[in-house]
Amino acid sequence: MRSEGTARALRELELVLPVEEARRSSTPLCVDGAGRCLKGNFVRRIFKDSLRTFKNDQDVKKFSTHSFRITLGCKLKAAG
């Protein structure tokens, strides 16, 4: 199951770069090499470009980073 792989990757990230509970809600999950939060436009562009590897442009328009996050969250919850 793919969500298990994602959950495992997030666990490994937490083990390598632990975050104090008090800072968790303000600590970005996705950062660049300098530790800066990735900007929305960059993330959207990468997301859409990734979809284009197996979807046509018309289908790519149907997806958003928001729908991806919701799906990911649901799959992570289902995986425990």
C-alpha positions in Angstrom: 0.0 0.0 0.0 1.4 3.4 -1.0 0.2 5.2 2.1 2.3 2.9 4.2 5.4 4.0 2.3 4.5 7.6 2.9 3.9 7.0 6.6 7.2 5.2 6.8 9.0 8.1 5.1 7.4 10.6 7.5 8.5 8.5 10.4 12.1 8.4 9.1 12.0 12.1 8.6 10.9 12.6 12.2 13.7 10.4 13.5 16.3 12.3 11.6 14.9 15.8 12.2 12.8 15.7 15.4 10.5 18.6 16.1 9.6 19.7 19.7 5.8 19.3 20.3 5.5 23.0 21.0 7.0 23.9 17.6 5.2 21.2 15.6 2.3 23.3 14.4 4.6 26.1 13.1 7.2 23.9 11.5 6.9 23.3 7.8 7.0 19.7 6.5 8.4 20.6 3.1 11.5 22.8 3.0 14.3 23.6 0.5 18.0 22.8 1.1 18.3 25.9 3.2 15.5 24.9 5.5 13.0 27.5 4.1 9.4 26.6 3.6 8.6 25.7 0.0 6.4 28.4 -1.7 3.0 27.5 -3.0 3.7 28.4 -6.6 6.8 26.1 -6.6 4.8 23.2 -5.1 1.9 23.7 -7.5 4.3 23.7 -10.5 6.1 20.6 -9.4 2.8 18.9 -8.7 1.3 19.7 -12.1 4.5 18.8 -13.9 4.5 15.4 -12.1 1.0 14.7 -13.1 1.8 15.5 -16.8 4.1 12.4 -16.8 1.0 10.2 -16.9 -2.0 12.5 -17.5 -2.9 14.9 -20.4 -3.2 18.6 -19.9 -7.0 18.4 -19.7 -6.9 15.9 -16.9 -4.2 17.7 -15.0 -6.6 20.7 -14.7 -8.9 18.5 -12.6 -6.3 18.1 -9.8 -5.0 20.5 -7.2 -2.5 20.4 -4.4 -5.4 20.7 -2.0 -7.1 17.5 -3.3 -3.7 15.8 -3.1 -3.2 16.8 0.5 -6.7 15.7 1.4 -6.2 12.3 -0.3 -2.8 11.9 1.4 -4.2 12.7 4.8 -7.1 10.2 4.4 -4.7 7.5 3.3 -2.3 8.2 6.2 -5.2 8.0 8.6 -6.4 4.7 7.1 -2.9 3.3 7.4 -2.9 4.2 11.1 
